[in-house]
Amino acid sequence: MRTFRVELGADAHPVQVGAGALDQAGRLAREAGVAAGRALIVTDSNVARLYGERAAASLKAAGFAPRTLEVAAGEQSKSLATLERVYDALAEAELDRSGPVFALGGGVVGDLAGLAAATYMRGVPLVQVPTTMVAQADSALGGKTAVNHPRAKNLIGAFYQPRLIVADVATLASLPEREFREGLAEVIKYGAIMDAPMVEALERGLDAILRRSPAALEEIVARSLRHKAAVVASDPREGGRRKILNYGHTLGHALEASSGYGNFLHGEAVAIGMVVAGRLSQAFTGLAAAEAGRLERLIARAGLPNAMPAGWRGEDLVRAMRLDKKRSGDGVEFVLLDRLGHALTRKLGFAEILPHLG
């Protein structure tokens, strides 16, 4: 198992990455200082069937008394209505302020359960137990929690750090192929923005990753999370450097919102967003066409979309980007590359963006 810490002062916490880590989640939570007693596992209907009993058994063995709440699988569960269901479950379980919430699932569950933990009784302990590639390589770390609004993704949320992250890469074996591949967009992102040698490693090792070799998965998950941990430690609330983690996300979130949540998986939308960001980078920050092409080919090899969908409407995308948290005036702060492995931010007007969407 690979272990490291996210260094955030009083909010510092350990990260555990390895095959079989799920069965140690209860013990690891106790070692991270989470008090035994009543607990709530929040998961979705798919993950509950596969891993719910194992997670509960691990917690019980460590002295927890867990209840489990299942929500519907899919982006539609990131809603205020579902959040209210989590609050109801917390109240019915009679959790006090030391009672932990365990988020067992992908990014939807992590964001939803995280926001509930951040706000129930003004904050109870949170443990992230991600089971998808998106969540393991990216969203479980960093403290961002949110639900969607019909007009924009992640519009309602809070920064709230977990006490522990437990990423069992063996759970990735059960993911449907499309959901597994979408998570590779976040992995590719880390190479693009801060680790050029990682891009080369992904080009060489992609076949083993796509076969879901446990050793290959452990390597890329841990490498991605270490990069994110370094950025988050320097900028926990996205006031500066952390903005680079949004590479591909500005357009990606707009695609998700303007097309109706669920038409694109998050990583698929981000993949398209990264391709567009590569074009914008060539136009505005001097990224070499050859380097943009490498990223585009890697995205395609990973089985991710690399072109805008048929029938897209520029005005719908602009309307969605106007609700982006990085918008100011008649433009939005985009994350661009000036070279492979190095990102920067630049404000672009909506009129500058549209001609490069393709």
C-alpha positions as CSV (number, residue, x, y, z in Angstrom):
1,M,0.0,0.0,0.0
2,R,1.2,3.5,-0.9
3,T,0.8,6.0,1.9
4,F,1.3,9.8,2.0
5,R,-0.2,12.8,3.7
6,V,-2.0,15.9,2.3
7,E,-0.2,18.6,4.3
8,L,-2.8,21.1,5.3
9,G,-1.9,22.1,8.8
10,A,-4.8,21.3,11.1
11,D,-6.6,19.7,8.2
12,A,-3.7,17.4,7.2
13,H,-4.8,13.8,6.5
14,P,-3.4,10.5,5.2
15,V,-4.0,8.9,1.8
16,Q,-3.9,5.2,1.4
17,V,-3.7,3.6,-2.1
18,G,-3.5,-0.1,-2.7
19,A,-5.4,-3.2,-3.7
20,G,-7.4,-4.6,-0.8
21,A,-7.4,-1.3,1.1
22,L,-11.3,-1.4,1.4
23,D,-11.1,-4.2,3.9
24,Q,-8.8,-2.0,6.1
25,A,-11.0,1.1,5.9
26,G,-12.2,0.8,9.5
27,R,-8.8,0.2,11.0
28,L,-7.3,3.0,8.9
29,A,-10.0,5.4,10.0
30,R,-9.4,4.7,13.7
31,E,-5.6,5.2,13.1
32,A,-6.5,8.5,11.5
33,G,-8.2,9.6,14.7
34,V,-11.8,9.0,13.7
35,A,-13.8,8.0,16.8
36,A,-15.6,4.6,16.8
37,G,-19.4,4.6,17.3
38,R,-22.3,5.4,15.1
39,A,-21.5,6.1,11.5
40,L,-23.2,6.5,8.1
41,I,-22.0,5.0,4.9
42,V,-23.4,6.9,1.9
43,T,-23.1,4.9,-1.4
44,D,-25.0,4.4,-4.6
45,S,-27.1,1.4,-5.7
46,N,-24.4,0.0,-7.9
47,V,-21.6,0.2,-5.4
48,A,-23.7,-1.0,-2.5
49,R,-24.3,-4.2,-4.3
50,L,-20.6,-4.8,-4.9
51,Y,-18.9,-3.4,-1.9
52,G,-21.5,-2.3,0.7
53,E,-21.2,-5.4,2.9
54,R,-17.4,-5.4,2.8
55,A,-17.3,-1.8,3.8
56,A,-19.7,-2.3,6.6
57,A,-17.8,-5.4,7.9
58,S,-14.6,-3.4,7.9
59,L,-16.1,-0.7,10.0
60,K,-17.8,-3.1,12.4
61,A,-14.5,-4.9,12.9
62,A,-13.0,-1.6,14.0
63,G,-15.7,-0.7,16.5
64,F,-18.1,1.4,14.3
65,A,-21.8,0.9,14.2
66,P,-22.6,1.8,10.6
67,R,-25.9,2.4,8.8
68,T,-26.0,2.6,5.0
69,L,-27.8,5.0,2.8
70,E,-28.1,4.1,-0.9
71,V,-28.8,6.8,-3.4
72,A,-29.5,6.3,-7.1
73,A,-26.4,5.9,-9.3
74,G,-25.7,8.8,-11.6
75,E,-25.2,12.5,-11.8
76,Q,-28.8,13.1,-11.0
77,S,-28.2,12.3,-7.4
78,K,-26.0,15.4,-7.0
79,S,-29.1,17.4,-6.1
80,L,-30.6,19.3,-3.2
81,A,-33.4,16.7,-3.0
82,T,-30.9,13.9,-2.5
83,L,-28.9,16.0,-0.1
84,E,-32.0,16.2,2.0
85,R,-32.2,12.5,2.1
86,V,-28.7,12.3,3.5
87,Y,-29.6,14.8,6.2
88,D,-32.6,12.7,7.1
89,A,-30.5,9.5,7.3
90,L,-27.9,11.3,9.5
91,A,-30.7,12.5,11.9
92,E,-32.3,9.0,11.9
93,A,-29.0,7.4,12.8
94,E,-28.6,9.9,15.6
95,L,-25.1,10.8,14.7
96,D,-23.4,13.4,17.0
97,R,-20.6,15.7,16.0
98,S,-18.0,12.9,16.3
99,G,-20.0,10.5,14.1
100,P,-18.3,10.0,10.7
101,V,-19.7,9.9,7.2
102,F,-18.0,7.4,4.9
103,A,-18.4,8.3,1.2
104,L,-18.2,4.9,-0.6
105,G,-18.4,5.4,-4.4
106,G,-17.5,7.7,-7.2
107,G,-17.4,11.4,-7.5
108,V,-21.1,11.9,-7.2
109,V,-21.2,10.1,-3.8
110,G,-18.0,11.8,-2.7
111,D,-19.4,15.3,-3.5
112,L,-22.8,14.6,-2.1
113,A,-21.7,12.9,1.2
114,G,-19.0,15.5,1.6
115,L,-21.4,18.4,1.5
116,A,-23.7,16.7,3.9
117,A,-20.7,16.1,6.3
118,A,-19.6,19.7,5.9
119,T,-23.0,21.1,6.9
120,Y,-24.6,18.6,9.2
121,M,-24.2,19.9,12.8
122,R,-21.8,22.4,11.1
123,G,-19.4,19.6,10.3
124,V,-18.8,15.9,11.2
125,P,-15.8,13.7,10.2
126,L,-15.7,12.6,6.6
127,V,-13.8,9.6,5.2
128,Q,-13.5,9.3,1.4
129,V,-13.5,5.7,0.1
130,P,-13.5,6.2,-3.7
131,T,-14.3,3.3,-6.0
132,T,-14.1,4.9,-9.5
133,M,-11.1,6.1,-11.5
134,V,-12.3,9.7,-11.5
135,A,-12.7,9.7,-7.7
136,Q,-9.5,7.8,-7.0
137,A,-7.3,9.8,-9.3
138,D,-8.8,13.2,-8.6
139,S,-12.1,14.1,-6.9
140,A,-11.8,12.4,-3.5
141,L,-8.8,14.6,-2.7
142,G,-9.0,18.3,-2.2
143,G,-12.0,19.0,-0.1
144,K,-14.4,20.2,-2.8
145,T,-18.0,19.1,-2.1
146,A,-21.0,20.2,-4.0
147,V,-24.4,19.4,-5.5
148,N,-25.6,20.7,-8.9
149,H,-28.1,23.3,-9.8
150,P,-30.2,22.9,-12.9
151,R,-28.4,25.9,-14.4
152,A,-24.8,25.0,-13.5
153,K,-22.7,22.1,-12.2
154,N,-21.4,22.3,-8.6
155,L,-23.0,25.6,-8.0
156,I,-23.9,24.8,-4.3
157,G,-21.0,23.5,-2.3
158,A,-18.3,24.0,0.3
159,F,-14.6,23.3,0.9
160,Y,-14.4,20.5,3.5
161,Q,-11.4,18.2,4.0
162,P,-11.7,14.5,4.8
163,R,-10.0,12.9,7.7
164,L,-8.7,10.1,5.5
165,I,-8.8,8.9,1.9
166,V,-8.8,5.1,1.2
167,A,-8.4,4.2,-2.5
168,D,-8.7,0.5,-3.2
169,V,-7.6,0.1,-6.8
170,A,-9.0,-3.4,-6.9
171,T,-12.5,-1.9,-7.0
172,L,-11.7,-0.5,-10.4
173,A,-11.9,-4.0,-11.9
174,S,-15.7,-3.9,-11.5
175,L,-16.2,-0.6,-13.4
176,P,-17.9,-0.7,-16.8
177,E,-15.4,0.0,-19.5
178,R,-16.9,3.5,-20.3
179,E,-16.7,4.6,-16.7
180,F,-13.2,3.3,-16.3
181,R,-11.9,5.1,-19.4
182,E,-13.6,8.4,-18.4
183,G,-11.4,8.5,-15.3
184,L,-8.3,8.5,-17.4
185,A,-9.1,12.0,-18.5
186,E,-8.1,13.2,-15.0
187,V,-4.9,11.2,-15.1
188,I,-3.9,12.7,-18.4
189,K,-4.7,16.1,-17.0
190,Y,-2.0,15.8,-14.4
191,G,0.6,15.0,-17.0
192,A,-0.5,17.9,-19.1
193,I,-0.4,20.5,-16.4
194,M,2.5,19.6,-14.2
195,D,4.4,16.4,-15.2
196,A,5.5,16.0,-18.8
197,P,7.3,12.7,-18.1
198,M,4.0,11.4,-16.9
199,V,2.6,11.9,-20.4
200,E,5.4,9.8,-21.8
201,A,4.8,7.1,-19.1
202,L,1.1,7.0,-20.0
203,E,2.0,6.7,-23.7
204,R,4.2,3.7,-22.9
205,G,2.0,2.1,-20.3
206,L,-1.5,2.7,-21.5
207,D,-2.0,-0.9,-22.6
208,A,-1.3,-2.2,-19.1
209,I,-3.6,0.5,-17.6
210,L,-6.4,-0.5,-20.0
211,R,-5.9,-4.1,-18.9
212,R,-6.4,-2.8,-15.4
213,S,-3.1,-4.2,-14.1
214,P,-3.2,-3.6,-10.3
215,A,0.4,-2.4,-10.3
216,A,-0.2,0.0,-13.2
217,L,-3.4,1.3,-11.5
218,E,-1.7,1.8,-8.2
219,E,1.1,3.7,-9.9
220,I,-1.1,6.2,-11.8
221,V,-3.6,6.7,-9.0
222,A,-0.9,7.4,-6.4
223,R,1.1,9.7,-8.9
224,S,-2.1,11.7,-9.7
225,L,-3.1,12.1,-6.1
226,R,0.5,13.2,-5.1
227,H,0.4,15.9,-7.7
228,K,-3.0,17.1,-6.5
229,A,-2.0,16.9,-2.9
230,A,1.0,19.2,-3.6
231,V,-1.2,21.7,-5.4
232,V,-3.9,21.6,-2.7
233,A,-1.4,22.0,0.1
234,S,-0.2,25.2,-1.5
235,D,-3.7,26.6,-2.2
236,P,-6.4,24.8,-0.3
237,R,-9.3,27.1,-1.3
238,E,-8.4,27.7,-5.0
239,G,-7.2,31.3,-4.6
240,G,-4.3,30.9,-7.0
241,R,-2.2,27.9,-8.1
242,R,-5.0,25.4,-7.5
243,K,-6.9,26.9,-10.5
244,I,-4.6,24.9,-12.8
245,L,-6.5,21.7,-11.7
246,N,-9.4,23.0,-13.8
247,Y,-7.6,22.3,-17.1
248,G,-10.3,21.1,-19.5
249,H,-13.0,21.6,-16.9
250,T,-14.4,25.0,-17.8
251,L,-15.6,23.8,-21.2
252,G,-16.3,20.3,-19.8
253,H,-18.6,21.6,-17.1
254,A,-20.4,23.8,-19.7
255,L,-20.9,20.8,-21.9
256,E,-22.4,18.8,-19.1
257,A,-24.7,21.5,-18.0
258,S,-25.8,22.6,-21.5
259,S,-26.5,19.1,-22.8
260,G,-28.3,17.9,-19.7
261,Y,-26.5,16.1,-16.9
262,G,-25.9,12.5,-17.8
263,N,-25.4,12.8,-21.6
264,F,-21.7,13.0,-21.0
265,L,-19.8,11.3,-18.3
266,H,-17.7,13.9,-16.4
267,G,-14.4,12.6,-17.8
268,E,-15.7,12.5,-21.3
269,A,-16.7,16.1,-21.1
270,V,-13.3,17.0,-19.6
271,A,-11.5,15.1,-22.4
272,I,-13.2,17.3,-25.0
273,G,-12.5,20.3,-22.8
274,M,-8.8,19.5,-22.8
275,V,-8.7,19.2,-26.6
276,V,-10.3,22.6,-26.9
277,A,-7.9,24.0,-24.2
278,G,-5.0,22.7,-26.3
279,R,-6.3,24.6,-29.3
280,L,-6.7,27.7,-27.2
281,S,-3.2,27.2,-25.8
282,Q,-1.8,27.1,-29.3
283,A,-3.6,30.4,-30.1
284,F,-3.0,32.3,-27.0
285,T,0.0,30.9,-24.9
286,G,2.3,29.4,-27.5
287,L,1.8,25.7,-26.9
288,A,3.5,23.8,-29.8
289,A,1.2,22.1,-32.2
290,A,3.2,18.8,-31.8
291,E,2.6,18.8,-28.0
292,A,-1.1,19.6,-28.4
293,G,-1.3,16.7,-30.9
294,R,0.4,14.3,-28.4
295,L,-2.3,15.0,-25.8
296,E,-5.1,14.7,-28.3
297,R,-3.8,11.3,-29.5
298,L,-3.4,10.1,-26.0
299,I,-6.9,11.1,-25.2
300,A,-8.1,9.2,-28.3
301,R,-6.0,6.1,-27.4
302,A,-7.7,6.1,-24.0
303,G,-11.0,5.7,-25.7
304,L,-12.2,9.2,-24.8
305,P,-14.0,11.7,-27.1
306,N,-11.8,14.3,-28.6
307,A,-14.2,16.4,-30.7
308,M,-17.2,18.6,-29.9
309,P,-20.5,16.7,-30.2
310,A,-22.7,17.0,-33.3
311,G,-25.3,19.6,-33.0
312,W,-23.6,21.6,-30.2
313,R,-24.7,25.2,-30.0
314,G,-22.3,27.9,-29.1
315,E,-24.8,30.1,-27.3
316,D,-25.7,27.2,-25.0
317,L,-22.1,26.7,-24.0
318,V,-21.6,30.4,-23.4
319,R,-24.7,30.6,-21.3
320,A,-23.3,27.7,-19.2
321,M,-19.9,29.3,-19.0
322,R,-21.4,32.5,-17.7
323,L,-22.3,30.6,-14.6
324,D,-18.8,29.3,-14.2
325,K,-17.2,30.2,-10.8
326,K,-14.2,31.6,-12.7
327,R,-16.2,34.0,-14.9
328,S,-15.7,37.7,-14.6
329,G,-17.4,40.3,-16.9
330,D,-17.7,39.0,-20.4
331,G,-15.1,36.3,-20.2
332,V,-13.8,33.4,-18.1
333,E,-10.4,32.5,-16.6
334,F,-9.2,29.5,-18.7
335,V,-6.4,27.2,-17.8
336,L,-4.0,26.9,-20.7
337,L,-0.6,25.4,-21.4
338,D,2.5,27.1,-22.6
339,R,4.4,23.8,-22.8
340,L,3.7,20.2,-21.9
341,G,3.8,19.9,-18.1
342,H,3.3,23.6,-17.3
343,A,-0.1,25.3,-16.9
344,L,-1.1,28.9,-16.4
345,T,-4.4,30.9,-16.4
346,R,-5.6,33.5,-18.8
347,K,-8.8,35.4,-19.0
348,L,-10.5,34.9,-22.4
349,G,-13.5,36.7,-23.7
350,F,-16.4,34.5,-24.9
351,A,-15.9,36.0,-28.4
352,E,-12.3,34.8,-28.4
353,I,-13.2,31.2,-27.3
354,L,-16.0,30.4,-29.8
355,P,-13.9,30.4,-33.0
356,H,-11.7,27.6,-31.5
357,L,-14.4,25.2,-30.5
358,G,-14.2,23.4,-33.9
